[in-house]
Amino acid sequence: MNEPTTYGRSSEHQTAAVEVHTPTPLAPAPLAPVQPGAVPAVASVVLPDGRVVTGYAVEPVKPHPAAHKPAVSRTAVNIALGGVGFLAVCGGLLLLATFIAALTALIHQLVILAAVLFGGWVVVLVIRAGSHGGGTTVNIRKAVIKRNRFYS
């Protein structure tokens, strides 16, 4: 049974015989020693038949930083910024209301000051007119009105 097997159409056209061999497994070869404390940049392996295979070590795949989920959600940040903006607007409105109240009080005091000054001016005019020594004085002792006529 260990005779070589030949393949072909007929024996007259056959030129070469083909032999089929089944490989036998070999024992694994020991790896090349590596000095402790240093990892070589390139790893080499000696195969059982004497060949040397050289290559780089494969590192595990790390996830991309873009896939990292942030510690705080974007919605929470937007809500917090909205609250800060709302507080700023409320403070501004409070200052605006205070400014309007102060302006109203100023205008009210200016109106009162104008009324006092105008009233004082009128009083001065009346006093001056009454103390004026010149002029005509008319004393009416008995007045008689007959037929819409005035007789003194």
FINU-95420 format. One record per residue (C-alpha): x negated, y, z; residue in one letter. Coordinates in nm, 4 decimals, always signed. Layout:
<recs>
<rec><xx>X</xx><yy>Y</yy><zz>Z</zz><res>A</res></rec>
...
</recs>
This chain:
<recs>
<rec><xx>+0.0000</xx><yy>+0.0000</yy><zz>+0.0000</zz><res>M</res></rec>
<rec><xx>-0.2969</xx><yy>+0.2279</yy><zz>+0.0221</zz><res>N</res></rec>
<rec><xx>-0.3346</xx><yy>+0.2286</yy><zz>-0.3534</zz><res>E</res></rec>
<rec><xx>-0.3131</xx><yy>+0.5694</yy><zz>-0.5167</zz><res>P</res></rec>
<rec><xx>+0.0248</xx><yy>+0.6526</yy><zz>-0.6611</zz><res>T</res></rec>
<rec><xx>+0.0352</xx><yy>+0.7721</yy><zz>-1.0208</zz><res>T</res></rec>
<rec><xx>+0.3054</xx><yy>+0.9805</yy><zz>-1.1800</zz><res>Y</res></rec>
<rec><xx>+0.3720</xx><yy>+1.0054</yy><zz>-1.5507</zz><res>G</res></rec>
<rec><xx>+0.5877</xx><yy>+0.8829</yy><zz>-1.8434</zz><res>R</res></rec>
<rec><xx>+0.3853</xx><yy>+0.5897</yy><zz>-1.9578</zz><res>S</res></rec>
<rec><xx>+0.0468</xx><yy>+0.4410</yy><zz>-1.9042</zz><res>S</res></rec>
<rec><xx>-0.0763</xx><yy>+0.5367</yy><zz>-2.2497</zz><res>E</res></rec>
<rec><xx>-0.0219</xx><yy>+0.9109</yy><zz>-2.1914</zz><res>H</res></rec>
<rec><xx>-0.1679</xx><yy>+0.9077</yy><zz>-1.8416</zz><res>Q</res></rec>
<rec><xx>-0.4986</xx><yy>+1.0917</yy><zz>-1.8110</zz><res>T</res></rec>
<rec><xx>-0.5607</xx><yy>+1.1380</yy><zz>-1.4339</zz><res>A</res></rec>
<rec><xx>-0.4328</xx><yy>+0.9778</yy><zz>-1.1188</zz><res>A</res></rec>
<rec><xx>-0.2950</xx><yy>+1.1907</yy><zz>-0.8301</zz><res>V</res></rec>
<rec><xx>-0.3536</xx><yy>+1.0889</yy><zz>-0.4709</zz><res>E</res></rec>
<rec><xx>-0.1240</xx><yy>+1.2028</yy><zz>-0.1838</zz><res>V</res></rec>
<rec><xx>-0.2794</xx><yy>+1.2432</yy><zz>+0.1613</zz><res>H</res></rec>
<rec><xx>-0.0895</xx><yy>+1.3076</yy><zz>+0.4847</zz><res>T</res></rec>
<rec><xx>-0.2777</xx><yy>+1.5494</yy><zz>+0.7173</zz><res>P</res></rec>
<rec><xx>-0.3456</xx><yy>+1.4479</yy><zz>+1.0740</zz><res>T</res></rec>
<rec><xx>-0.3090</xx><yy>+1.7140</yy><zz>+1.3488</zz><res>P</res></rec>
<rec><xx>-0.6251</xx><yy>+1.8329</yy><zz>+1.5235</zz><res>L</res></rec>
<rec><xx>-0.6716</xx><yy>+1.9225</yy><zz>+1.8876</zz><res>A</res></rec>
<rec><xx>-0.6589</xx><yy>+2.2995</yy><zz>+1.9533</zz><res>P</res></rec>
<rec><xx>-0.9991</xx><yy>+2.4643</yy><zz>+1.9579</zz><res>A</res></rec>
<rec><xx>-1.1075</xx><yy>+2.6704</yy><zz>+2.2583</zz><res>P</res></rec>
<rec><xx>-1.0905</xx><yy>+3.0475</yy><zz>+2.2152</zz><res>L</res></rec>
<rec><xx>-1.4067</xx><yy>+3.2554</yy><zz>+2.1934</zz><res>A</res></rec>
<rec><xx>-1.5110</xx><yy>+3.3846</yy><zz>+2.5366</zz><res>P</res></rec>
<rec><xx>-1.4510</xx><yy>+3.7536</yy><zz>+2.6089</zz><res>V</res></rec>
<rec><xx>-1.6610</xx><yy>+3.9466</yy><zz>+2.8541</zz><res>Q</res></rec>
<rec><xx>-1.4599</xx><yy>+4.0580</yy><zz>+3.1571</zz><res>P</res></rec>
<rec><xx>-1.3725</xx><yy>+4.4246</yy><zz>+3.1985</zz><res>G</res></rec>
<rec><xx>-1.3745</xx><yy>+4.5057</yy><zz>+2.8288</zz><res>A</res></rec>
<rec><xx>-1.1009</xx><yy>+4.4376</yy><zz>+2.5775</zz><res>V</res></rec>
<rec><xx>-1.2357</xx><yy>+4.4181</yy><zz>+2.2252</zz><res>P</res></rec>
<rec><xx>-1.0720</xx><yy>+4.6338</yy><zz>+1.9642</zz><res>A</res></rec>
<rec><xx>-1.0598</xx><yy>+4.3362</yy><zz>+1.7275</zz><res>V</res></rec>
<rec><xx>-0.9834</xx><yy>+3.9801</yy><zz>+1.8413</zz><res>A</res></rec>
<rec><xx>-1.1553</xx><yy>+3.6789</yy><zz>+1.6781</zz><res>S</res></rec>
<rec><xx>-1.0407</xx><yy>+3.3142</yy><zz>+1.6876</zz><res>V</res></rec>
<rec><xx>-1.2531</xx><yy>+3.0149</yy><zz>+1.5760</zz><res>V</res></rec>
<rec><xx>-1.0411</xx><yy>+2.7510</yy><zz>+1.4010</zz><res>L</res></rec>
<rec><xx>-1.1177</xx><yy>+2.3772</yy><zz>+1.4359</zz><res>P</res></rec>
<rec><xx>-1.2644</xx><yy>+2.3590</yy><zz>+1.0854</zz><res>D</res></rec>
<rec><xx>-1.5172</xx><yy>+2.6322</yy><zz>+1.1697</zz><res>G</res></rec>
<rec><xx>-1.3467</xx><yy>+2.9306</yy><zz>+1.0068</zz><res>R</res></rec>
<rec><xx>-1.3205</xx><yy>+3.2561</yy><zz>+1.2060</zz><res>V</res></rec>
<rec><xx>-0.9941</xx><yy>+3.4573</yy><zz>+1.1944</zz><res>V</res></rec>
<rec><xx>-1.0241</xx><yy>+3.8213</yy><zz>+1.2984</zz><res>T</res></rec>
<rec><xx>-0.7341</xx><yy>+4.0612</yy><zz>+1.3665</zz><res>G</res></rec>
<rec><xx>-0.5811</xx><yy>+4.3214</yy><zz>+1.5946</zz><res>Y</res></rec>
<rec><xx>-0.3659</xx><yy>+4.2446</yy><zz>+1.8966</zz><res>A</res></rec>
<rec><xx>+0.0038</xx><yy>+4.3151</yy><zz>+1.8523</zz><res>V</res></rec>
<rec><xx>+0.1601</xx><yy>+4.5349</yy><zz>+2.1180</zz><res>E</res></rec>
<rec><xx>+0.5275</xx><yy>+4.5077</yy><zz>+2.2119</zz><res>P</res></rec>
<rec><xx>+0.7674</xx><yy>+4.7540</yy><zz>+2.0495</zz><res>V</res></rec>
<rec><xx>+0.8479</xx><yy>+5.0551</yy><zz>+2.2656</zz><res>K</res></rec>
<rec><xx>+1.1754</xx><yy>+5.2484</yy><zz>+2.2277</zz><res>P</res></rec>
<rec><xx>+1.1607</xx><yy>+5.5897</yy><zz>+2.0647</zz><res>H</res></rec>
<rec><xx>+1.1768</xx><yy>+5.8947</yy><zz>+2.2953</zz><res>P</res></rec>
<rec><xx>+1.4753</xx><yy>+6.0232</yy><zz>+2.0964</zz><res>A</res></rec>
<rec><xx>+1.6818</xx><yy>+5.7302</yy><zz>+2.2214</zz><res>A</res></rec>
<rec><xx>+1.6213</xx><yy>+5.8410</yy><zz>+2.5822</zz><res>H</res></rec>
<rec><xx>+1.9409</xx><yy>+5.9688</yy><zz>+2.7420</zz><res>K</res></rec>
<rec><xx>+1.9008</xx><yy>+6.3044</yy><zz>+2.9213</zz><res>P</res></rec>
<rec><xx>+1.9429</xx><yy>+6.3150</yy><zz>+3.2981</zz><res>A</res></rec>
<rec><xx>+2.2233</xx><yy>+6.5761</yy><zz>+3.2766</zz><res>V</res></rec>
<rec><xx>+2.4936</xx><yy>+6.5656</yy><zz>+3.0110</zz><res>S</res></rec>
<rec><xx>+2.5307</xx><yy>+6.8556</yy><zz>+2.7691</zz><res>R</res></rec>
<rec><xx>+2.8927</xx><yy>+6.9065</yy><zz>+2.8782</zz><res>T</res></rec>
<rec><xx>+2.7869</xx><yy>+6.9611</yy><zz>+3.2402</zz><res>A</res></rec>
<rec><xx>+2.5293</xx><yy>+7.2174</yy><zz>+3.1296</zz><res>V</res></rec>
<rec><xx>+2.7918</xx><yy>+7.4024</yy><zz>+2.9222</zz><res>N</res></rec>
<rec><xx>+3.0372</xx><yy>+7.4084</yy><zz>+3.2142</zz><res>I</res></rec>
<rec><xx>+2.7676</xx><yy>+7.5431</yy><zz>+3.4475</zz><res>A</res></rec>
<rec><xx>+2.6697</xx><yy>+7.8159</yy><zz>+3.2001</zz><res>L</res></rec>
<rec><xx>+3.0361</xx><yy>+7.9075</yy><zz>+3.1578</zz><res>G</res></rec>
<rec><xx>+3.0700</xx><yy>+7.9459</yy><zz>+3.5347</zz><res>G</res></rec>
<rec><xx>+2.7639</xx><yy>+8.1703</yy><zz>+3.5508</zz><res>V</res></rec>
<rec><xx>+2.9022</xx><yy>+8.3822</yy><zz>+3.2659</zz><res>G</res></rec>
<rec><xx>+3.2426</xx><yy>+8.4046</yy><zz>+3.4361</zz><res>F</res></rec>
<rec><xx>+3.0816</xx><yy>+8.5242</yy><zz>+3.7597</zz><res>L</res></rec>
<rec><xx>+2.8829</xx><yy>+8.7851</yy><zz>+3.5677</zz><res>A</res></rec>
<rec><xx>+3.2002</xx><yy>+8.9102</yy><zz>+3.3982</zz><res>V</res></rec>
<rec><xx>+3.3871</xx><yy>+8.9223</yy><zz>+3.7303</zz><res>C</res></rec>
<rec><xx>+3.1042</xx><yy>+9.1226</yy><zz>+3.8845</zz><res>G</res></rec>
<rec><xx>+3.1091</xx><yy>+9.3593</yy><zz>+3.5883</zz><res>G</res></rec>
<rec><xx>+3.4877</xx><yy>+9.3995</yy><zz>+3.6139</zz><res>L</res></rec>
<rec><xx>+3.4558</xx><yy>+9.4677</yy><zz>+3.9858</zz><res>L</res></rec>
<rec><xx>+3.1978</xx><yy>+9.7372</yy><zz>+3.9166</zz><res>L</res></rec>
<rec><xx>+3.4185</xx><yy>+9.8776</yy><zz>+3.6405</zz><res>L</res></rec>
<rec><xx>+3.7174</xx><yy>+9.8927</yy><zz>+3.8775</zz><res>A</res></rec>
<rec><xx>+3.5034</xx><yy>+10.0635</yy><zz>+4.1417</zz><res>T</res></rec>
<rec><xx>+3.3790</xx><yy>+10.3154</yy><zz>+3.8842</zz><res>F</res></rec>
<rec><xx>+3.7343</xx><yy>+10.3937</yy><zz>+3.7712</zz><res>I</res></rec>
<rec><xx>+3.8495</xx><yy>+10.4416</yy><zz>+4.1346</zz><res>A</res></rec>
<rec><xx>+3.5568</xx><yy>+10.6765</yy><zz>+4.2051</zz><res>A</res></rec>
<rec><xx>+3.6263</xx><yy>+10.8751</yy><zz>+3.8865</zz><res>L</res></rec>
<rec><xx>+3.9938</xx><yy>+10.9048</yy><zz>+3.9812</zz><res>T</res></rec>
<rec><xx>+3.9022</xx><yy>+11.0321</yy><zz>+4.3294</zz><res>A</res></rec>
<rec><xx>+3.6623</xx><yy>+11.2879</yy><zz>+4.1750</zz><res>L</res></rec>
<rec><xx>+3.9284</xx><yy>+11.4179</yy><zz>+3.9371</zz><res>I</res></rec>
<rec><xx>+4.1794</xx><yy>+11.4356</yy><zz>+4.2244</zz><res>H</res></rec>
<rec><xx>+3.9380</xx><yy>+11.6414</yy><zz>+4.4350</zz><res>Q</res></rec>
<rec><xx>+3.8636</xx><yy>+11.8722</yy><zz>+4.1415</zz><res>L</res></rec>
<rec><xx>+4.2381</xx><yy>+11.9350</yy><zz>+4.0949</zz><res>V</res></rec>
<rec><xx>+4.2751</xx><yy>+12.0169</yy><zz>+4.4654</zz><res>I</res></rec>
<rec><xx>+3.9730</xx><yy>+12.2491</yy><zz>+4.4505</zz><res>L</res></rec>
<rec><xx>+4.1207</xx><yy>+12.4284</yy><zz>+4.1483</zz><res>A</res></rec>
<rec><xx>+4.4559</xx><yy>+12.4692</yy><zz>+4.3270</zz><res>A</res></rec>
<rec><xx>+4.2862</xx><yy>+12.6103</yy><zz>+4.6369</zz><res>V</res></rec>
<rec><xx>+4.0766</xx><yy>+12.8524</yy><zz>+4.4322</zz><res>L</res></rec>
<rec><xx>+4.3752</xx><yy>+12.9642</yy><zz>+4.2223</zz><res>F</res></rec>
<rec><xx>+4.5900</xx><yy>+13.0068</yy><zz>+4.5356</zz><res>G</res></rec>
<rec><xx>+4.3150</xx><yy>+13.2100</yy><zz>+4.7049</zz><res>G</res></rec>
<rec><xx>+4.2851</xx><yy>+13.4309</yy><zz>+4.3966</zz><res>W</res></rec>
<rec><xx>+4.6623</xx><yy>+13.4957</yy><zz>+4.4011</zz><res>V</res></rec>
<rec><xx>+4.6525</xx><yy>+13.5791</yy><zz>+4.7745</zz><res>V</res></rec>
<rec><xx>+4.3672</xx><yy>+13.8249</yy><zz>+4.7186</zz><res>V</res></rec>
<rec><xx>+4.5662</xx><yy>+13.9961</yy><zz>+4.4404</zz><res>L</res></rec>
<rec><xx>+4.8738</xx><yy>+14.0267</yy><zz>+4.6622</zz><res>V</res></rec>
<rec><xx>+4.6756</xx><yy>+14.1670</yy><zz>+4.9546</zz><res>I</res></rec>
<rec><xx>+4.5007</xx><yy>+14.4193</yy><zz>+4.7352</zz><res>R</res></rec>
<rec><xx>+4.8285</xx><yy>+14.5322</yy><zz>+4.5840</zz><res>A</res></rec>
<rec><xx>+4.9839</xx><yy>+14.5828</yy><zz>+4.9279</zz><res>G</res></rec>
<rec><xx>+4.6936</xx><yy>+14.7752</yy><zz>+5.0768</zz><res>S</res></rec>
<rec><xx>+4.6620</xx><yy>+15.0113</yy><zz>+4.7833</zz><res>H</res></rec>
<rec><xx>+4.7190</xx><yy>+15.3678</yy><zz>+4.9250</zz><res>G</res></rec>
<rec><xx>+4.8281</xx><yy>+15.5454</yy><zz>+4.6044</zz><res>G</res></rec>
<rec><xx>+5.1580</xx><yy>+15.5040</yy><zz>+4.4291</zz><res>G</res></rec>
<rec><xx>+5.5241</xx><yy>+15.6117</yy><zz>+4.4553</zz><res>T</res></rec>
<rec><xx>+5.7281</xx><yy>+15.5255</yy><zz>+4.7585</zz><res>T</res></rec>
<rec><xx>+6.1078</xx><yy>+15.5306</yy><zz>+4.7201</zz><res>V</res></rec>
<rec><xx>+6.3285</xx><yy>+15.5289</yy><zz>+5.0274</zz><res>N</res></rec>
<rec><xx>+6.6923</xx><yy>+15.4530</yy><zz>+4.9581</zz><res>I</res></rec>
<rec><xx>+6.9105</xx><yy>+15.5517</yy><zz>+5.2512</zz><res>R</res></rec>
<rec><xx>+7.2523</xx><yy>+15.5332</yy><zz>+5.1041</zz><res>K</res></rec>
<rec><xx>+7.3316</xx><yy>+15.3972</yy><zz>+4.7687</zz><res>A</res></rec>
<rec><xx>+7.6653</xx><yy>+15.4192</yy><zz>+4.6012</zz><res>V</res></rec>
<rec><xx>+7.7517</xx><yy>+15.2192</yy><zz>+4.2944</zz><res>I</res></rec>
<rec><xx>+8.0598</xx><yy>+15.3400</yy><zz>+4.1060</zz><res>K</res></rec>
<rec><xx>+8.1587</xx><yy>+15.2217</yy><zz>+3.7668</zz><res>R</res></rec>
<rec><xx>+7.8239</xx><yy>+15.0438</yy><zz>+3.7143</zz><res>N</res></rec>
<rec><xx>+7.6323</xx><yy>+15.3613</yy><zz>+3.7936</zz><res>R</res></rec>
<rec><xx>+7.3811</xx><yy>+15.4062</yy><zz>+4.0687</zz><res>F</res></rec>
<rec><xx>+7.4072</xx><yy>+15.7273</yy><zz>+4.2823</zz><res>Y</res></rec>
<rec><xx>+7.1676</xx><yy>+15.8042</yy><zz>+4.5598</zz><res>S</res></rec>
</recs>
